[in-house]
């Protein structure tokens, strides 16, 4: 498993367990990532969050 996949899994797990964190992750993903993982994402990198609905599937 890559480091990116591990980080993503940790973020998703935290979002499932903590509704307030999930809201922050959707609203301000860079700040939420820094809070949980201690990783600061540079300003020139854009981070987007999407929440799948039961009738949707996102492939990236």
PDB file with one MODEL, atoms N, CA, C and O in Angstrom:
MODEL        1
ATOM      1  N   UNK A   1       0.854  -1.170   0.000  1.00  0.00           N
ATOM      2  CA  UNK A   1       0.000   0.000   0.000  1.00  0.00           C
ATOM      3  C   UNK A   1       0.902   1.236   0.000  1.00  0.00           C
ATOM      4  O   UNK A   1       1.872   1.307   0.755  1.00  0.00           O
ATOM      5  N   UNK A   2       0.573   2.205  -0.851  1.00  0.00           N
ATOM      6  CA  UNK A   2       1.374   3.420  -0.943  1.00  0.00           C
ATOM      7  C   UNK A   2       1.098   4.339   0.244  1.00  0.00           C
ATOM      8  O   UNK A   2       0.089   4.207   0.936  1.00  0.00           O
ATOM      9  N   UNK A   3       2.009   5.260   0.456  1.00  0.00           N
ATOM     10  CA  UNK A   3       1.829   6.245   1.518  1.00  0.00           C
ATOM     11  C   UNK A   3       0.556   7.054   1.282  1.00  0.00           C
ATOM     12  O   UNK A   3      -0.185   7.345   2.220  1.00  0.00           O
ATOM     13  N   UNK A   4       0.308   7.412   0.030  1.00  0.00           N
ATOM     14  CA  UNK A   4      -0.908   8.159  -0.313  1.00  0.00           C
ATOM     15  C   UNK A   4      -2.158   7.363   0.058  1.00  0.00           C
ATOM     16  O   UNK A   4      -3.102   7.924   0.615  1.00  0.00           O
ATOM     17  N   UNK A   5      -2.176   6.086  -0.239  1.00  0.00           N
ATOM     18  CA  UNK A   5      -3.329   5.241   0.072  1.00  0.00           C
ATOM     19  C   UNK A   5      -3.518   5.117   1.582  1.00  0.00           C
ATOM     20  O   UNK A   5      -4.649   5.103   2.069  1.00  0.00           O
ATOM     21  N   UNK A   6      -2.428   5.030   2.315  1.00  0.00           N
ATOM     22  CA  UNK A   6      -2.510   4.949   3.778  1.00  0.00           C
ATOM     23  C   UNK A   6      -3.102   6.234   4.338  1.00  0.00           C
ATOM     24  O   UNK A   6      -3.990   6.187   5.190  1.00  0.00           O
ATOM     25  N   UNK A   7      -2.616   7.387   3.865  1.00  0.00           N
ATOM     26  CA  UNK A   7      -3.144   8.672   4.318  1.00  0.00           C
ATOM     27  C   UNK A   7      -4.632   8.791   3.993  1.00  0.00           C
ATOM     28  O   UNK A   7      -5.426   9.235   4.823  1.00  0.00           O
ATOM     29  N   UNK A   8      -4.994   8.393   2.787  1.00  0.00           N
ATOM     30  CA  UNK A   8      -6.398   8.479   2.367  1.00  0.00           C
ATOM     31  C   UNK A   8      -7.278   7.602   3.264  1.00  0.00           C
ATOM     32  O   UNK A   8      -8.362   8.018   3.674  1.00  0.00           O
ATOM     33  N   UNK A   9      -6.816   6.410   3.559  1.00  0.00           N
ATOM     34  CA  UNK A   9      -7.561   5.500   4.430  1.00  0.00           C
ATOM     35  C   UNK A   9      -7.729   6.094   5.822  1.00  0.00           C
ATOM     36  O   UNK A   9      -8.802   5.993   6.417  1.00  0.00           O
ATOM     37  N   UNK A  10      -6.676   6.710   6.341  1.00  0.00           N
ATOM     38  CA  UNK A  10      -6.751   7.336   7.662  1.00  0.00           C
ATOM     39  C   UNK A  10      -7.766   8.481   7.673  1.00  0.00           C
ATOM     40  O   UNK A  10      -8.536   8.621   8.623  1.00  0.00           O
ATOM     41  N   UNK A  11      -7.767   9.291   6.625  1.00  0.00           N
ATOM     42  CA  UNK A  11      -8.707  10.410   6.548  1.00  0.00           C
ATOM     43  C   UNK A  11     -10.144   9.925   6.469  1.00  0.00           C
ATOM     44  O   UNK A  11     -11.023  10.461   7.144  1.00  0.00           O
ATOM     45  N   UNK A  12     -10.385   8.912   5.648  1.00  0.00           N
ATOM     46  CA  UNK A  12     -11.734   8.374   5.507  1.00  0.00           C
ATOM     47  C   UNK A  12     -12.213   7.769   6.817  1.00  0.00           C
ATOM     48  O   UNK A  12     -13.358   7.981   7.217  1.00  0.00           O
ATOM     49  N   UNK A  13     -11.360   7.026   7.479  1.00  0.00           N
ATOM     50  CA  UNK A  13     -11.710   6.422   8.771  1.00  0.00           C
ATOM     51  C   UNK A  13     -12.087   7.497   9.784  1.00  0.00           C
ATOM     52  O   UNK A  13     -13.091   7.374  10.485  1.00  0.00           O
ATOM     53  N   UNK A  14     -11.282   8.544   9.858  1.00  0.00           N
ATOM     54  CA  UNK A  14     -11.554   9.648  10.796  1.00  0.00           C
ATOM     55  C   UNK A  14     -12.883  10.332  10.444  1.00  0.00           C
ATOM     56  O   UNK A  14     -13.652  10.689  11.337  1.00  0.00           O
ATOM     57  N   UNK A  15     -13.151  10.514   9.147  1.00  0.00           N
ATOM     58  CA  UNK A  15     -14.406  11.148   8.719  1.00  0.00           C
ATOM     59  C   UNK A  15     -15.614  10.294   9.084  1.00  0.00           C
ATOM     60  O   UNK A  15     -16.657  10.832   9.456  1.00  0.00           O
ATOM     61  N   UNK A  16     -15.493   8.979   8.983  1.00  0.00           N
ATOM     62  CA  UNK A  16     -16.589   8.088   9.368  1.00  0.00           C
ATOM     63  C   UNK A  16     -16.870   8.169  10.856  1.00  0.00           C
ATOM     64  O   UNK A  16     -18.023   8.106  11.282  1.00  0.00           O
ATOM     65  N   UNK A  17     -15.815   8.308  11.645  1.00  0.00           N
ATOM     66  CA  UNK A  17     -15.945   8.286  13.103  1.00  0.00           C
ATOM     67  C   UNK A  17     -16.322   9.641  13.701  1.00  0.00           C
ATOM     68  O   UNK A  17     -16.891   9.696  14.791  1.00  0.00           O
ATOM     69  N   UNK A  18     -16.015  10.722  13.008  1.00  0.00           N
ATOM     70  CA  UNK A  18     -16.154  12.057  13.583  1.00  0.00           C
ATOM     71  C   UNK A  18     -16.870  12.996  12.601  1.00  0.00           C
ATOM     72  O   UNK A  18     -16.241  13.526  11.685  1.00  0.00           O
ATOM     73  N   UNK A  19     -18.182  13.205  12.787  1.00  0.00           N
ATOM     74  CA  UNK A  19     -18.948  14.055  11.868  1.00  0.00           C
ATOM     75  C   UNK A  19     -18.415  15.489  11.758  1.00  0.00           C
ATOM     76  O   UNK A  19     -18.484  16.094  10.689  1.00  0.00           O
ATOM     77  N   UNK A  20     -17.894  16.024  12.842  1.00  0.00           N
ATOM     78  CA  UNK A  20     -17.362  17.395  12.773  1.00  0.00           C
ATOM     79  C   UNK A  20     -16.090  17.437  11.926  1.00  0.00           C
ATOM     80  O   UNK A  20     -15.855  18.402  11.200  1.00  0.00           O
ATOM     81  N   UNK A  21     -15.277  16.393  12.020  1.00  0.00           N
ATOM     82  CA  UNK A  21     -14.091  16.327  11.165  1.00  0.00           C
ATOM     83  C   UNK A  21     -14.502  16.166   9.706  1.00  0.00           C
ATOM     84  O   UNK A  21     -13.913  16.787   8.822  1.00  0.00           O
ATOM     85  N   UNK A  22     -15.503  15.341   9.454  1.00  0.00           N
ATOM     86  CA  UNK A  22     -15.989  15.141   8.086  1.00  0.00           C
ATOM     87  C   UNK A  22     -16.432  16.467   7.480  1.00  0.00           C
ATOM     88  O   UNK A  22     -16.106  16.771   6.332  1.00  0.00           O
ATOM     89  N   UNK A  23     -17.171  17.251   8.247  1.00  0.00           N
ATOM     90  CA  UNK A  23     -17.628  18.557   7.766  1.00  0.00           C
ATOM     91  C   UNK A  23     -16.433  19.456   7.443  1.00  0.00           C
ATOM     92  O   UNK A  23     -16.440  20.160   6.433  1.00  0.00           O
ATOM     93  N   UNK A  24     -15.417  19.433   8.293  1.00  0.00           N
ATOM     94  CA  UNK A  24     -14.220  20.242   8.057  1.00  0.00           C
ATOM     95  C   UNK A  24     -13.465  19.741   6.828  1.00  0.00           C
ATOM     96  O   UNK A  24     -12.953  20.542   6.045  1.00  0.00           O
ATOM     97  N   UNK A  25     -13.394  18.440   6.658  1.00  0.00           N
ATOM     98  CA  UNK A  25     -12.701  17.862   5.511  1.00  0.00           C
ATOM     99  C   UNK A  25     -13.362  18.288   4.204  1.00  0.00           C
ATOM    100  O   UNK A  25     -12.675  18.566   3.221  1.00  0.00           O
ATOM    101  N   UNK A  26     -14.677  18.340   4.191  1.00  0.00           N
ATOM    102  CA  UNK A  26     -15.401  18.774   2.993  1.00  0.00           C
ATOM    103  C   UNK A  26     -15.232  20.280   2.785  1.00  0.00           C
ATOM    104  O   UNK A  26     -15.054  20.736   1.656  1.00  0.00           O
ATOM    105  N   UNK A  27     -15.288  21.038   3.857  1.00  0.00           N
ATOM    106  CA  UNK A  27     -15.236  22.507   3.792  1.00  0.00           C
ATOM    107  C   UNK A  27     -13.821  23.038   3.554  1.00  0.00           C
ATOM    108  O   UNK A  27     -13.632  23.959   2.760  1.00  0.00           O
ATOM    109  N   UNK A  28     -12.822  22.461   4.240  1.00  0.00           N
ATOM    110  CA  UNK A  28     -11.449  22.969   4.190  1.00  0.00           C
ATOM    111  C   UNK A  28     -10.478  21.785   4.259  1.00  0.00           C
ATOM    112  O   UNK A  28      -9.860  21.543   5.296  1.00  0.00           O
ATOM    113  N   UNK A  29     -10.347  21.051   3.148  1.00  0.00           N
ATOM    114  CA  UNK A  29      -9.577  19.810   3.186  1.00  0.00           C
ATOM    115  C   UNK A  29      -8.106  19.982   3.582  1.00  0.00           C
ATOM    116  O   UNK A  29      -7.560  19.129   4.281  1.00  0.00           O
ATOM    117  N   UNK A  30      -7.470  21.046   3.157  1.00  0.00           N
ATOM    118  CA  UNK A  30      -6.050  21.226   3.507  1.00  0.00           C
ATOM    119  C   UNK A  30      -5.858  21.359   5.012  1.00  0.00           C
ATOM    120  O   UNK A  30      -4.950  20.757   5.586  1.00  0.00           O
ATOM    121  N   UNK A  31      -6.704  22.139   5.638  1.00  0.00           N
ATOM    122  CA  UNK A  31      -6.616  22.318   7.086  1.00  0.00           C
ATOM    123  C   UNK A  31      -6.911  21.013   7.819  1.00  0.00           C
ATOM    124  O   UNK A  31      -6.240  20.678   8.795  1.00  0.00           O
ATOM    125  N   UNK A  32      -7.918  20.278   7.346  1.00  0.00           N
ATOM    126  CA  UNK A  32      -8.269  19.000   7.977  1.00  0.00           C
ATOM    127  C   UNK A  32      -7.142  17.988   7.839  1.00  0.00           C
ATOM    128  O   UNK A  32      -6.852  17.245   8.777  1.00  0.00           O
ATOM    129  N   UNK A  33      -6.513  17.958   6.684  1.00  0.00           N
ATOM    130  CA  UNK A  33      -5.391  17.031   6.451  1.00  0.00           C
ATOM    131  C   UNK A  33      -4.227  17.369   7.372  1.00  0.00           C
ATOM    132  O   UNK A  33      -3.606  16.482   7.957  1.00  0.00           O
ATOM    133  N   UNK A  34      -3.940  18.658   7.493  1.00  0.00           N
ATOM    134  CA  UNK A  34      -2.853  19.060   8.379  1.00  0.00           C
ATOM    135  C   UNK A  34      -3.160  18.690   9.827  1.00  0.00           C
ATOM    136  O   UNK A  34      -2.273  18.257  10.564  1.00  0.00           O
ATOM    137  N   UNK A  35      -4.411  18.861  10.231  1.00  0.00           N
ATOM    138  CA  UNK A  35      -4.835  18.556  11.593  1.00  0.00           C
ATOM    139  C   UNK A  35      -4.640  17.075  11.928  1.00  0.00           C
ATOM    140  O   UNK A  35      -4.149  16.747  13.008  1.00  0.00           O
ATOM    141  N   UNK A  36      -5.017  16.186  11.020  1.00  0.00           N
ATOM    142  CA  UNK A  36      -4.984  14.748  11.306  1.00  0.00           C
ATOM    143  C   UNK A  36      -3.626  14.119  11.005  1.00  0.00           C
ATOM    144  O   UNK A  36      -3.129  13.301  11.779  1.00  0.00           O
ATOM    145  N   UNK A  37      -3.034  14.503   9.886  1.00  0.00           N
ATOM    146  CA  UNK A  37      -1.808  13.850   9.454  1.00  0.00           C
ATOM    147  C   UNK A  37      -0.547  14.660   9.719  1.00  0.00           C
ATOM    148  O   UNK A  37       0.564  14.139   9.626  1.00  0.00           O
ATOM    149  N   UNK A  38      -0.721  15.934  10.047  1.00  0.00           N
ATOM    150  CA  UNK A  38       0.442  16.785  10.261  1.00  0.00           C
ATOM    151  C   UNK A  38       1.155  17.144   8.968  1.00  0.00           C
ATOM    152  O   UNK A  38       2.321  17.538   8.984  1.00  0.00           O
ATOM    153  N   UNK A  39       0.457  17.006   7.854  1.00  0.00           N
ATOM    154  CA  UNK A  39       1.035  17.268   6.538  1.00  0.00           C
ATOM    155  C   UNK A  39       0.479  18.588   6.019  1.00  0.00           C
ATOM    156  O   UNK A  39      -0.735  18.760   5.910  1.00  0.00           O
ATOM    157  N   UNK A  40       1.381  19.522   5.698  1.00  0.00           N
ATOM    158  CA  UNK A  40       0.954  20.800   5.121  1.00  0.00           C
ATOM    159  C   UNK A  40       1.049  20.691   3.610  1.00  0.00           C
ATOM    160  O   UNK A  40       2.110  20.388   3.065  1.00  0.00           O
ATOM    161  N   UNK A  41      -0.058  20.938   2.942  1.00  0.00           N
ATOM    162  CA  UNK A  41      -0.109  20.873   1.481  1.00  0.00           C
ATOM    163  C   UNK A  41       0.159  22.274   0.944  1.00  0.00           C
ATOM    164  O   UNK A  41      -0.503  23.230   1.350  1.00  0.00           O
ATOM    165  N   UNK A  42       1.121  22.405   0.036  1.00  0.00           N
ATOM    166  CA  UNK A  42       1.477  23.730  -0.496  1.00  0.00           C
ATOM    167  C   UNK A  42       0.288  24.430  -1.151  1.00  0.00           C
ATOM    168  O   UNK A  42      -0.644  23.793  -1.640  1.00  0.00           O
ATOM    169  N   UNK A  43       0.352  25.761  -1.143  1.00  0.00           N
ATOM    170  CA  UNK A  43      -0.732  26.583  -1.679  1.00  0.00           C
ATOM    171  C   UNK A  43      -1.003  26.325  -3.154  1.00  0.00           C
ATOM    172  O   UNK A  43      -2.140  26.466  -3.604  1.00  0.00           O
ATOM    173  N   UNK A  44       0.018  25.951  -3.910  1.00  0.00           N
ATOM    174  CA  UNK A  44      -0.178  25.765  -5.356  1.00  0.00           C
ATOM    175  C   UNK A  44      -0.878  24.444  -5.700  1.00  0.00           C
ATOM    176  O   UNK A  44      -1.189  24.197  -6.865  1.00  0.00           O
ATOM    177  N   UNK A  45      -1.127  23.604  -4.708  1.00  0.00           N
ATOM    178  CA  UNK A  45      -1.827  22.339  -4.931  1.00  0.00           C
ATOM    179  C   UNK A  45      -3.270  22.478  -4.458  1.00  0.00           C
ATOM    180  O   UNK A  45      -3.533  22.879  -3.324  1.00  0.00           O
ATOM    181  N   UNK A  46      -4.193  22.141  -5.345  1.00  0.00           N
ATOM    182  CA  UNK A  46      -5.615  22.209  -5.021  1.00  0.00           C
ATOM    183  C   UNK A  46      -6.099  20.845  -4.536  1.00  0.00           C
ATOM    184  O   UNK A  46      -5.782  19.818  -5.137  1.00  0.00           O
ATOM    185  N   UNK A  47      -6.855  20.839  -3.464  1.00  0.00           N
ATOM    186  CA  UNK A  47      -7.425  19.606  -2.925  1.00  0.00           C
ATOM    187  C   UNK A  47      -8.940  19.739  -2.974  1.00  0.00           C
ATOM    188  O   UNK A  47      -9.501  20.724  -2.494  1.00  0.00           O
ATOM    189  N   UNK A  48      -9.592  18.751  -3.553  1.00  0.00           N
ATOM    190  CA  UNK A  48     -11.054  18.737  -3.628  1.00  0.00           C
ATOM    191  C   UNK A  48     -11.582  17.501  -2.920  1.00  0.00           C
ATOM    192  O   UNK A  48     -10.993  16.423  -2.993  1.00  0.00           O
ATOM    193  N   UNK A  49     -12.689  17.676  -2.243  1.00  0.00           N
ATOM    194  CA  UNK A  49     -13.346  16.532  -1.617  1.00  0.00           C
ATOM    195  C   UNK A  49     -14.737  16.380  -2.226  1.00  0.00           C
ATOM    196  O   UNK A  49     -15.425  17.364  -2.499  1.00  0.00           O
ATOM    197  N   UNK A  50     -15.126  15.150  -2.428  1.00  0.00           N
ATOM    198  CA  UNK A  50     -16.445  14.810  -2.936  1.00  0.00           C
ATOM    199  C   UNK A  50     -17.015  13.712  -2.063  1.00  0.00           C
ATOM    200  O   UNK A  50     -16.301  12.799  -1.648  1.00  0.00           O
ATOM    201  N   UNK A  51     -18.280  13.803  -1.794  1.00  0.00           N
ATOM    202  CA  UNK A  51     -18.936  12.754  -1.018  1.00  0.00           C
ATOM    203  C   UNK A  51     -19.862  11.987  -1.947  1.00  0.00           C
ATOM    204  O   UNK A  51     -20.814  12.545  -2.492  1.00  0.00           O
ATOM    205  N   UNK A  52     -19.575  10.700  -2.121  1.00  0.00           N
ATOM    206  CA  UNK A  52     -20.436   9.865  -2.959  1.00  0.00           C
ATOM    207  C   UNK A  52     -21.793   9.670  -2.303  1.00  0.00           C
ATOM    208  O   UNK A  52     -21.906   9.519  -1.086  1.00  0.00           O
ATOM    209  N   UNK A  53     -22.799   9.677  -3.129  1.00  0.00           N
ATOM    210  CA  UNK A  53     -24.149   9.362  -2.696  1.00  0.00           C
ATOM    211  C   UNK A  53     -24.408   7.891  -3.051  1.00  0.00           C
ATOM    212  O   UNK A  53     -23.674   7.327  -3.862  1.00  0.00           O
ATOM    213  N   UNK A  54     -25.412   7.270  -2.474  1.00  0.00           N
ATOM    214  CA  UNK A  54     -25.655   5.848  -2.738  1.00  0.00           C
ATOM    215  C   UNK A  54     -25.803   5.499  -4.229  1.00  0.00           C
ATOM    216  O   UNK A  54     -25.517   4.373  -4.637  1.00  0.00           O
ATOM    217  N   UNK A  55     -26.242   6.447  -5.015  1.00  0.00           N
ATOM    218  CA  UNK A  55     -26.453   6.168  -6.446  1.00  0.00           C
ATOM    219  C   UNK A  55     -25.323   6.718  -7.320  1.00  0.00           C
ATOM    220  O   UNK A  55     -25.516   6.912  -8.520  1.00  0.00           O
ATOM    221  N   UNK A  56     -24.150   6.972  -6.736  1.00  0.00           N
ATOM    222  CA  UNK A  56     -23.013   7.512  -7.465  1.00  0.00           C
ATOM    223  C   UNK A  56     -21.771   6.663  -7.241  1.00  0.00           C
ATOM    224  O   UNK A  56     -21.647   5.960  -6.238  1.00  0.00           O
ATOM    225  N   UNK A  57     -20.857   6.747  -8.197  1.00  0.00           N
ATOM    226  CA  UNK A  57     -19.558   6.097  -8.090  1.00  0.00           C
ATOM    227  C   UNK A  57     -18.535   6.989  -8.764  1.00  0.00           C
ATOM    228  O   UNK A  57     -18.691   7.341  -9.933  1.00  0.00           O
ATOM    229  N   UNK A  58     -17.499   7.357  -8.044  1.00  0.00           N
ATOM    230  CA  UNK A  58     -16.448   8.187  -8.594  1.00  0.00           C
ATOM    231  C   UNK A  58     -15.200   7.340  -8.809  1.00  0.00           C
ATOM    232  O   UNK A  58     -14.784   6.601  -7.917  1.00  0.00           O
ATOM    233  N   UNK A  59     -14.616   7.448  -9.972  1.00  0.00           N
ATOM    234  CA  UNK A  59     -13.364   6.776 -10.285  1.00  0.00           C
ATOM    235  C   UNK A  59     -12.333   7.867 -10.566  1.00  0.00           C
ATOM    236  O   UNK A  59     -12.564   8.760 -11.381  1.00  0.00           O
ATOM    237  N   UNK A  60     -11.210   7.783  -9.889  1.00  0.00           N
ATOM    238  CA  UNK A  60     -10.164   8.793 -10.079  1.00  0.00           C
ATOM    239  C   UNK A  60      -8.895   8.075 -10.482  1.00  0.00           C
ATOM    240  O   UNK A  60      -7.866   8.716 -10.699  1.00  0.00           O
TER     241      UNK A  60
ENDMDL
END
